[in-house]
Amino acid sequence: MDLLRALPAAAPVLARHVGGYAELLSEELARAQRELVARIAVNLMIGVSFGFALAMLCLGVLARTWDTPYRITAIAWLGGTFLLLAFLGSFVRSRIVRAQAPLFGSIKDEWRQDRIALERILSVNAD
């Protein structure tokens, strides 16, 4: 069988490819970790800041309308506004998640190219 005879010659190439995949995997994991940490930090900062700002805004609205007949209306408008913000936030988040690069995408691309090359090599050896 020609494949068994070609295996010793192909072993260094295969070893380099395995090393290349390991390097590519470590780069992908490092990139994913950096992106995740940055996203978490920014989301936390934004969330806490908006939380305090909204709390202060709500307290201001309630303080301004508490002894008026518009007290219930103000509370309803605040609830509706928060509901609208939640829907808008969900929409924006879904767009961000959809646009995100897939994890291990470059490894998949490299593997696809290597499979094509390997199939060509095996088809030449089979003839």
Short mmCIF file of the C-alpha atoms (twelve columns), coordinates in Angstrom:
data_MODEL
# 
_entry.id   MODEL 
# 
loop_
_atom_site.group_PDB 
_atom_site.id 
_atom_site.type_symbol 
_atom_site.label_atom_id 
_atom_site.label_alt_id 
_atom_site.label_comp_id 
_atom_site.label_asym_id 
_atom_site.label_seq_id 
_atom_site.Cartn_x 
_atom_site.Cartn_y 
_atom_site.Cartn_z 
_atom_site.pdbx_PDB_model_num 
ATOM 1   C CA . MET A 1   0.000   0.000  0.000  1 
ATOM 2   C CA . ASP A 2   1.424   3.387  -1.069 1 
ATOM 3   C CA . LEU A 3   -0.058  5.194  1.890  1 
ATOM 4   C CA . LEU A 4   2.051   3.214  4.369  1 
ATOM 5   C CA . ARG A 5   5.202   3.941  2.370  1 
ATOM 6   C CA . ALA A 6   4.359   7.645  2.205  1 
ATOM 7   C CA . LEU A 7   3.692   7.888  5.932  1 
ATOM 8   C CA . PRO A 8   7.351   8.234  7.077  1 
ATOM 9   C CA . ALA A 9   7.897   11.016 4.568  1 
ATOM 10  C CA . ALA A 10  4.673   12.752 5.590  1 
ATOM 11  C CA . ALA A 11  5.265   12.467 9.349  1 
ATOM 12  C CA . PRO A 12  7.321   15.690 9.684  1 
ATOM 13  C CA . VAL A 13  4.738   17.619 7.677  1 
ATOM 14  C CA . LEU A 14  1.938   16.190 9.811  1 
ATOM 15  C CA . ALA A 15  3.849   17.022 12.994 1 
ATOM 16  C CA . ARG A 16  4.304   20.637 11.820 1 
ATOM 17  C CA . HIS A 17  0.601   20.839 11.030 1 
ATOM 18  C CA . VAL A 18  -0.332  19.525 14.472 1 
ATOM 19  C CA . GLY A 19  2.009   22.088 16.006 1 
ATOM 20  C CA . GLY A 20  0.470   24.765 13.826 1 
ATOM 21  C CA . TYR A 21  -3.010  23.759 14.947 1 
ATOM 22  C CA . ALA A 22  -1.913  23.896 18.592 1 
ATOM 23  C CA . GLU A 23  -0.471  27.375 18.066 1 
ATOM 24  C CA . LEU A 24  -3.598  28.514 16.242 1 
ATOM 25  C CA . LEU A 25  -5.743  27.080 19.026 1 
ATOM 26  C CA . SER A 26  -3.780  28.927 21.701 1 
ATOM 27  C CA . GLU A 27  -4.074  32.185 19.729 1 
ATOM 28  C CA . GLU A 28  -7.835  31.689 19.331 1 
ATOM 29  C CA . LEU A 29  -8.261  30.979 23.048 1 
ATOM 30  C CA . ALA A 30  -6.168  34.013 24.011 1 
ATOM 31  C CA . ARG A 31  -8.175  36.245 21.659 1 
ATOM 32  C CA . ALA A 32  -11.479 34.881 22.966 1 
ATOM 33  C CA . GLN A 33  -10.350 35.418 26.565 1 
ATOM 34  C CA . ARG A 34  -9.289  39.022 25.883 1 
ATOM 35  C CA . GLU A 35  -12.577 39.770 24.140 1 
ATOM 36  C CA . LEU A 36  -14.616 38.172 26.917 1 
ATOM 37  C CA . VAL A 37  -12.814 40.039 29.704 1 
ATOM 38  C CA . ALA A 38  -13.157 43.336 27.844 1 
ATOM 39  C CA . ARG A 39  -16.871 42.735 27.183 1 
ATOM 40  C CA . ILE A 40  -17.549 41.796 30.799 1 
ATOM 41  C CA . ALA A 41  -15.670 44.822 32.162 1 
ATOM 42  C CA . VAL A 42  -17.372 47.273 29.831 1 
ATOM 43  C CA . ASN A 43  -20.813 45.752 30.334 1 
ATOM 44  C CA . LEU A 44  -20.372 45.856 34.097 1 
ATOM 45  C CA . MET A 45  -19.258 49.482 34.042 1 
ATOM 46  C CA . ILE A 46  -22.120 50.498 31.745 1 
ATOM 47  C CA . GLY A 47  -24.667 48.510 33.727 1 
ATOM 48  C CA . VAL A 48  -23.694 49.957 37.086 1 
ATOM 49  C CA . SER A 49  -23.548 53.499 35.691 1 
ATOM 50  C CA . PHE A 50  -26.920 53.225 33.994 1 
ATOM 51  C CA . GLY A 51  -28.374 51.613 37.092 1 
ATOM 52  C CA . PHE A 52  -27.378 54.546 39.272 1 
ATOM 53  C CA . ALA A 53  -28.405 57.108 36.665 1 
ATOM 54  C CA . LEU A 54  -31.814 55.500 36.228 1 
ATOM 55  C CA . ALA A 55  -32.313 55.216 39.970 1 
ATOM 56  C CA . MET A 56  -31.547 58.918 40.378 1 
ATOM 57  C CA . LEU A 57  -33.854 59.794 37.489 1 
ATOM 58  C CA . CYS A 58  -36.668 57.716 38.959 1 
ATOM 59  C CA . LEU A 59  -36.210 59.243 42.380 1 
ATOM 60  C CA . GLY A 60  -36.281 62.691 40.808 1 
ATOM 61  C CA . VAL A 61  -39.489 61.979 38.896 1 
ATOM 62  C CA . LEU A 62  -41.178 60.461 41.931 1 
ATOM 63  C CA . ALA A 63  -40.085 63.308 44.183 1 
ATOM 64  C CA . ARG A 64  -41.400 65.827 41.675 1 
ATOM 65  C CA . THR A 65  -44.790 64.132 41.219 1 
ATOM 66  C CA . TRP A 66  -45.425 62.532 44.630 1 
ATOM 67  C CA . ASP A 67  -47.934 65.020 46.000 1 
ATOM 68  C CA . THR A 68  -49.702 65.494 42.669 1 
ATOM 69  C CA . PRO A 69  -52.443 63.570 40.858 1 
ATOM 70  C CA . TYR A 70  -49.785 62.492 38.304 1 
ATOM 71  C CA . ARG A 71  -47.980 60.193 40.745 1 
ATOM 72  C CA . ILE A 72  -49.440 56.945 39.298 1 
ATOM 73  C CA . THR A 73  -49.006 58.189 35.741 1 
ATOM 74  C CA . ALA A 74  -45.345 58.950 36.383 1 
ATOM 75  C CA . ILE A 75  -44.757 55.478 37.806 1 
ATOM 76  C CA . ALA A 76  -46.505 53.881 34.805 1 
ATOM 77  C CA . TRP A 77  -44.417 55.917 32.354 1 
ATOM 78  C CA . LEU A 78  -41.215 54.925 34.163 1 
ATOM 79  C CA . GLY A 79  -42.205 51.247 33.991 1 
ATOM 80  C CA . GLY A 80  -43.029 51.522 30.290 1 
ATOM 81  C CA . THR A 81  -39.759 53.288 29.586 1 
ATOM 82  C CA . PHE A 82  -37.778 50.547 31.332 1 
ATOM 83  C CA . LEU A 83  -39.668 47.893 29.405 1 
ATOM 84  C CA . LEU A 84  -38.879 49.660 26.127 1 
ATOM 85  C CA . LEU A 85  -35.216 49.956 27.111 1 
ATOM 86  C CA . ALA A 86  -35.131 46.232 27.902 1 
ATOM 87  C CA . PHE A 87  -36.513 45.378 24.452 1 
ATOM 88  C CA . LEU A 88  -34.074 47.734 22.733 1 
ATOM 89  C CA . GLY A 89  -31.180 46.282 24.727 1 
ATOM 90  C CA . SER A 90  -32.204 42.767 23.738 1 
ATOM 91  C CA . PHE A 91  -32.308 43.806 20.081 1 
ATOM 92  C CA . VAL A 92  -28.864 45.418 20.218 1 
ATOM 93  C CA . ARG A 93  -27.413 42.423 22.054 1 
ATOM 94  C CA . SER A 94  -28.767 40.000 19.447 1 
ATOM 95  C CA . ARG A 95  -27.101 42.024 16.680 1 
ATOM 96  C CA . ILE A 96  -23.794 42.028 18.566 1 
ATOM 97  C CA . VAL A 97  -23.929 38.278 19.161 1 
ATOM 98  C CA . ARG A 98  -24.766 37.631 15.484 1 
ATOM 99  C CA . ALA A 99  -21.819 39.760 14.309 1 
ATOM 100 C CA . GLN A 100 -19.352 38.079 16.667 1 
ATOM 101 C CA . ALA A 101 -16.603 35.992 15.076 1 
ATOM 102 C CA . PRO A 102 -17.140 32.273 15.648 1 
ATOM 103 C CA . LEU A 103 -14.883 30.603 18.171 1 
ATOM 104 C CA . PHE A 104 -12.182 28.514 16.459 1 
ATOM 105 C CA . GLY A 105 -13.237 29.851 13.043 1 
ATOM 106 C CA . SER A 106 -9.675  30.085 11.751 1 
ATOM 107 C CA . ILE A 107 -8.977  26.524 12.862 1 
ATOM 108 C CA . LYS A 108 -12.015 25.324 10.915 1 
ATOM 109 C CA . ASP A 109 -10.816 27.189 7.833  1 
ATOM 110 C CA . GLU A 110 -7.326  25.726 8.114  1 
ATOM 111 C CA . TRP A 111 -8.698  22.238 8.644  1 
ATOM 112 C CA . ARG A 112 -10.920 22.591 5.563  1 
ATOM 113 C CA . GLN A 113 -7.920  23.629 3.444  1 
ATOM 114 C CA . ASP A 114 -5.806  20.793 4.857  1 
ATOM 115 C CA . ARG A 115 -8.518  18.242 4.110  1 
ATOM 116 C CA . ILE A 116 -8.593  19.363 0.489  1 
ATOM 117 C CA . ALA A 117 -4.816  19.105 0.238  1 
ATOM 118 C CA . LEU A 118 -4.822  15.713 1.962  1 
ATOM 119 C CA . GLU A 119 -7.509  14.396 -0.378 1 
ATOM 120 C CA . ARG A 120 -5.411  15.518 -3.359 1 
ATOM 121 C CA . ILE A 121 -2.305  13.822 -1.950 1 
ATOM 122 C CA . LEU A 122 -4.199  10.616 -1.235 1 
ATOM 123 C CA . SER A 123 -5.828  10.584 -4.664 1 
ATOM 124 C CA . VAL A 124 -2.399  10.965 -6.338 1 
ATOM 125 C CA . ASN A 125 -0.968  8.128  -4.191 1 
ATOM 126 C CA . ALA A 126 -3.968  5.922  -4.943 1 
ATOM 127 C CA . ASP A 127 -3.364  6.131  -8.706 1 
# 
